[in-house]
């Protein structure tokens, strides 16, 4: 299953950079183990341990959508909403608007 993202200017190039950075940091773990990562995720809501484990990859693509994020397993509605919050945070300073489709 994938979440497809369609970007709308003015700054699509910055949005691609922001999405790449988001995906790079999504699987970030602290070197001290899962328990420390879990504590950090509770303290800092931007550090979403659960969503990072569900996302397989993300990449820019050519076609109807500009970017695709692949899920390891079919997501639940709250998991998609968690990803959308992360996308909002990643794209807020780019000035770029977007729509998503998960299928």
Buried (B, 14 or more C-beta within 10 A) or exposed (E): EBBBBEBEEEBBEBBBEBBBEBBEBBEEBBEEEEEEBBBBBEEEEEBBBEBBEBBEEBEBEEEEBBBBBEBEEEBEEEBBEBBBEBBEBBBEEBEBEBEBEBE
